[in-house]
Amino acid sequence: MRNQPGVLIVEDEPAIAELIAVNLRHNGFRPTWAMDSASAQRELDDVLPDVILLDWMLPGESGLVLAKRWRANPRTKQVPIIMLTARGDESDRVAGLDAGADDYIAKPFSTKELLARVRAVLRRRAPEQAGGPVAMGDLLLDSSTYRVSFRAQMLKLGPTEFKLLHYFMNHAERVHSRSQLLDKVWGDHVFIEERTVDVHVKRLREALGAEAGSMIETVRGAGYRLTAQSILPQAQQVNA
């Protein structure tokens, strides 16, 4: 039983929570249910799940507030969060991703799609744990310690931004389309939109700071590229 991934369902509607829990249980997961922000926090304090399914509208604090808090907490910041909500507008999706959600499902949704997305976020976690340090100029990433630094200054990255940077650094100087990044960083069966890549690239640049962030170039009509050329002095760039 312990091998089964744990899923914390934070949902205030019992019928929806039970439907999700039954389907998760029948597909090899260990679901736990919390109906509000207080009980969800107690469950997290007790045992960390492998995935959190988080409803936006909850009694007490909203799912958006909880996602931001859990992303800011070192103990919970790496736990994947999938937001479940009836708010399907683009601005709401962006707000959910900006709050730290790894994925976003608008209600109503099929249980088949939900299961696929849960499996996808679990697959995305695996590459983070493997490998050792990789450097590009003064930018250093160590996947074994989950640390990123630029010119010896430690940087704080969210889990998705860490994975994105890890992929960029291992495939530097190449142009990657949004669909390629979704496949390689988010997972090959992910259902989220390509715009999600833009949101996380923006967040990654901000986390790296102006100078290191400039290493991530937008290639018009093609995608993104990580290059050390962007931080070289102008004279060196001309002579390169």
C-alpha positions in Angstrom: 0.0 0.0 0.0 2.8 2.4 0.8 3.9 2.3 -2.9 0.7 3.8 -3.9 1.0 7.6 -4.5 -0.9 9.7 -2.0 -3.3 12.3 -3.3 -4.8 15.0 -1.0 -8.2 16.1 -2.3 -9.1 19.5 -1.0 -12.8 19.9 -2.1 -15.8 21.1 -0.1 -18.4 19.3 -2.2 -18.7 15.7 -0.8 -20.2 14.2 -4.0 -17.3 15.5 -6.1 -14.7 14.5 -3.5 -16.1 11.0 -3.3 -16.2 10.6 -7.1 -12.6 11.6 -7.3 -11.5 9.4 -4.4 -13.2 6.3 -5.8 -11.6 6.7 -9.2 -8.2 7.4 -7.6 -8.5 4.4 -5.4 -9.5 2.1 -8.2 -6.4 3.3 -10.2 -3.7 2.6 -7.6 -3.7 5.9 -5.6 -4.2 6.6 -1.9 -6.7 9.5 -1.7 -7.2 11.6 1.4 -10.0 14.2 1.7 -10.0 17.6 3.3 -13.1 19.8 3.0 -11.6 23.2 3.9 -8.4 25.0 4.3 -7.9 24.2 8.0 -8.4 20.4 7.6 -6.2 20.5 4.5 -3.4 22.1 6.5 -3.7 19.5 9.2 -3.4 16.7 6.6 -0.3 18.3 5.2 1.2 18.8 8.6 0.7 15.1 9.3 1.8 13.5 6.0 3.0 15.0 2.7 1.0 13.7 -0.3 2.5 13.1 -3.7 -0.1 15.3 -5.4 -2.6 17.9 -4.2 -6.0 18.3 -6.0 -7.0 21.8 -4.8 -10.4 23.4 -5.3 -10.3 27.2 -5.8 -13.5 28.0 -3.8 -13.3 26.7 -0.3 -14.7 27.6 3.1 -12.3 29.8 4.9 -9.2 30.5 2.9 -9.4 30.0 -0.9 -7.4 27.5 -2.8 -5.4 30.4 -4.4 -4.2 31.5 -0.9 -3.3 28.0 0.1 -1.3 27.4 -3.1 0.7 30.5 -2.5 1.4 29.6 1.1 2.4 26.0 0.3 4.7 27.2 -2.5 6.4 29.6 -0.1 6.9 26.8 2.5 10.2 24.8 2.0 8.4 21.6 3.3 5.6 21.7 0.7 7.0 23.8 -2.2 7.8 20.7 -4.2 4.5 18.9 -3.9 2.6 19.2 -7.3 -0.7 21.1 -7.1 -3.5 20.7 -9.6 -6.2 23.3 -9.2 -9.8 22.2 -9.7 -12.3 25.0 -10.3 -15.4 26.2 -12.1 -13.5 29.4 -13.0 -12.3 28.6 -16.5 -11.5 32.1 -17.8 -7.9 32.6 -19.1 -7.2 35.2 -16.4 -8.2 32.7 -13.8 -6.0 30.1 -15.3 -3.1 32.5 -15.3 -3.8 33.5 -11.7 -3.8 29.8 -10.6 -0.5 29.1 -12.4 1.0 32.3 -10.9 -0.1 31.1 -7.5 2.1 28.1 -8.0 -0.2 25.5 -9.4 1.4 23.0 -11.8 -1.8 22.3 -13.7 -5.4 23.6 -13.9 -8.6 21.7 -14.6 -11.9 23.6 -15.1 -15.1 21.9 -13.9 -16.8 19.9 -15.2 -14.0 17.5 -16.1 -13.9 13.8 -16.9 -12.3 11.4 -14.3 -10.2 9.9 -17.2 -8.7 13.3 -17.9 -8.1 14.0 -14.2 -6.3 10.7 -13.8 -4.1 11.4 -16.8 -3.1 14.8 -15.4 -2.3 13.3 -12.0 0.0 10.7 -13.7 1.5 13.5 -15.8 2.5 15.7 -12.8 4.0 12.6 -11.1 6.1 11.9 -14.2 7.3 15.4 -14.2 8.8 15.1 -10.7 11.1 12.3 -11.6 13.7 14.2 -13.7 14.3 16.7 -10.8 15.7 14.0 -8.6 18.3 12.7 -11.0 21.7 14.0 -12.0 24.3 16.2 -10.4 25.5 19.8 -10.9 25.3 21.4 -14.3 26.9 24.9 -15.0 26.5 27.5 -17.8 28.9 30.4 -17.2 28.2 31.7 -13.7 24.8 29.9 -13.5 24.9 26.7 -11.5 22.2 24.2 -10.9 22.5 21.1 -8.7 19.6 18.7 -9.0 20.8 16.5 -6.2 20.5 19.4 -3.7 17.8 21.3 -5.5 19.9 24.5 -5.5 20.4 27.2 -8.1 23.0 30.0 -7.9 24.3 32.8 -10.1 27.7 34.3 -9.3 27.6 32.5 -5.9 24.2 34.0 -5.0 21.5 31.5 -4.2 18.3 31.8 -6.1 14.8 30.7 -5.2 12.9 28.8 -7.9 9.6 27.0 -7.8 9.5 23.3 -8.8 8.3 23.9 -12.4 10.8 26.7 -13.0 13.5 24.4 -11.6 12.6 21.7 -14.0 12.4 24.1 -16.9 15.8 25.6 -16.1 17.3 22.1 -15.7 16.1 21.1 -19.2 17.3 24.4 -20.7 20.8 23.9 -19.1 21.1 20.4 -20.3 20.0 21.4 -23.8 21.7 24.8 -24.1 22.0 26.9 -27.3 19.1 25.0 -28.9 15.7 26.5 -29.8 12.8 24.7 -28.1 9.2 25.2 -29.2 6.5 25.5 -26.6 5.1 22.1 -27.6 8.6 20.5 -27.2 8.9 22.1 -23.7 5.5 20.8 -22.7 6.5 17.3 -23.8 9.9 17.3 -22.2 9.3 19.3 -19.0 5.6 18.8 -18.3 5.1 15.3 -19.7 4.1 13.8 -23.0 0.5 13.3 -22.1 -0.1 16.7 -20.5 -3.4 18.5 -21.4 -2.4 22.1 -20.5 -2.2 24.9 -23.0 1.0 26.1 -24.7 0.5 29.5 -23.0 1.4 27.8 -19.8 5.0 27.7 -21.0 5.1 31.5 -21.5 3.8 32.0 -17.9 6.6 29.8 -16.4 9.3 31.2 -18.6 8.4 34.7 -17.4 8.4 33.5 -13.8 11.8 31.8 -14.4 13.3 34.9 -15.8 12.1 36.9 -12.8 13.5 34.4 -10.4 16.9 34.4 -12.1 17.1 38.2 -12.1 17.8 40.6 -14.9 21.2 39.5 -15.9 20.9 35.7 -15.6 17.3 35.9 -16.9 18.5 37.5 -20.1 20.2 34.2 -20.9 16.7 32.9 -21.8 16.0 34.3 -25.3 12.7 34.4 -27.0 13.1 33.3 -30.6 10.2 34.8 -32.5 8.0 32.3 -34.2 10.1 29.4 -32.8 10.2 29.3 -29.0 12.9 29.7 -26.4 16.7 29.2 -26.1 19.1 29.3 -23.2 22.4 31.0 -24.3 25.4 32.3 -22.4 25.9 34.9 -25.2 23.3 37.2 -23.8 25.3 38.0 -20.7 28.7 38.5 -22.4 30.0 42.1 -22.8 29.0 43.7 -26.1 32.5 43.7 -27.4 32.8 39.9 -26.8 29.5 39.3 -28.5 30.6 41.2 -31.6 33.9 39.3 -31.7 32.3 35.9 -30.9 
